[in-house]
Amino acid sequence: MGNIFAGSEVVELGIQIEKNGLDFYSTLAKQTKNEFARGLFQYLAGEEEKHIKAFQGILDKKEKYEPQGLDADDYFSYMNALAEEYVFTKENKGKEIAKKIKSDKEAAGIGIGFEKDSIIFYEGIKKVVPEFDYKILDELIIQEQNHLRQLNELKKKLI
């Protein structure tokens, strides 16, 4: 089996995920009537913008990214499976999904799922970036974990 993605393409998927997250949370912020939810969604949209810049910084180094210490075909097959199942890797899905949401509780639940998926995907990206970029990815993962916690708190408040 040939490589499904080059390493840099995996990082580009991270950018697409964050763009969809930005669209998702921005749309939710405009839709909600709950001030607390609006503030959180606006904050999360801003965080997604920062993450886009972080991934772009990794790409701008113009280095060839390939998995280290793994069988490349197996690794890229794994990342392809993650990307196929993760709706936020598809262009313009964030806004589309947000517009279908009927409640803030539903939005928080869907956001929790997206944050979990992002954490898994970003752990995978660590296999295709140089070791000096691990710190960036580790920080993004910590931030995604914090977003998950915040969305969970929102969901509990809305019960």
N, C-alpha and C positions, 0 to 999 in steps of 0.2 A: 504494500500500500504506500502510495506517495504522500508527501506532506500535504495536509489539507490547508494549513496556514504556514506562512513564514512567521518567525518569532515576532517581527515588527507588526505583522497583521493581527496577532493576538493582542498586542498593546493597542492597536487601532480599535479593536473591539471594545477594549476598556473605555476608550474615548466615546464610542457610540453608546455604550451603557450609560455613561455619565450624561451625555446629551439627552438621552431619553429620560433619565432621572430628573434633569433640569426641566424638561417639558412637562413631565408628570407632576412634579411638585408645584411648578408655577401655575399650571392649570388648576390644580386642587386649591391653591391659595386664592385664586379668583372665584372659584365656585362656592367655597364654604361661607357659611354665615356665622360660624363659631370663631370668635376672635382668637382664642387660644390655639385652635387648629390652624387658623390662617397664619399666625406668627410662626408656628413650627414649620408649616409647609414653605413659607418664605425663607426661613433660615435654611432648611434642607435644600432648597433651590440654589441658594448662594453657595452652599457647600459643594454641590455638584459642579458649579462653575470653577471652583478652586481645584477640584479633582481633574477636570478637563485639562486645566493648565499643567497640573503635575504630570499627567500622562503625556501631554504634548512635549514637556521638557525631556521626558525619557526618549521619545521619538526623535526629537531635534538633535540628539547626540549622533544620529546617523551611523550607529554601529549596527552590525549584523547580529541579530539576536537569534540564538539557537539554544535548544535545551541542553543543559549540562548534566551529565551523569545519568541520562535516561536513554532508552531506546526512542529515537526521534519519531518513528512511525507510530508507536504506541502512545507517546505523549500527544502528538498532534491529533490522533484519533480521539483521545480523551477530551482535548480542548474543543474539537469539533462537536462532540456529543454535548458538552456543556453549552456551547454557543447555539446549537440547534434547539435545545430545550429552554433556553433563556430568552424570553420574548424581548427583553431590552437590548439584545444585540441586533434587532431589526430596526431599520431606520424609521423614524416618526411614530413609533409605537407608544411613547410616553403620553403624549397628548391624547391619542386615540383611546387608550385605556382609561385615562382620567375622566374623559367626558362621559364614559359609561357608568361611572361610579355613582351610586345613589345616596350614600351617607358617609359622614366623616369616619365612622367606625369601620365601614367597608374599606375606605381609603387607607386607614391605618393598617388594617390587616393585609391589604395588597402591598403596601409599602414595606411591611415587615418581611414579606416573602421576597421582595426585590432586594432588600438589603442583605438577607441571608444568601441569596443567589450571587450577589456581588462579592461577598466575602469569599465564597468558594471559588469563584472565577478569578479573583485577584490573587488568591493563594496559588492558583495554577500559573498565573502570569509570572510569578517569581522564578519559574523554571526557564524563562526565555530572556531575562534581563541580566545584565552584568551584576555581580554581587554588590557593587557600590550603589545600585538602585534599590536594593532590598529595603533600605531605611525608608525610602519614599513609599514603597508599597506597604510596608509594615504600618506606617502612619495612616495611610488610606484605609487599611483594614481596621485599625483601631477606631478611626472616625466612623466607618460603616457600622461597627459594633455599637458605638455610641448612638448613632441614628436609629438603629434597631431598638435600643433601650428606650429612646425618646418616643418612638412610635408606639411601643408597647405601653408606655405610661399614658399616652394620649388615648389609646384604645380602652384602657381601664377606666379613665375618667369619663368616657362617653357611654359606659355601661349604665 
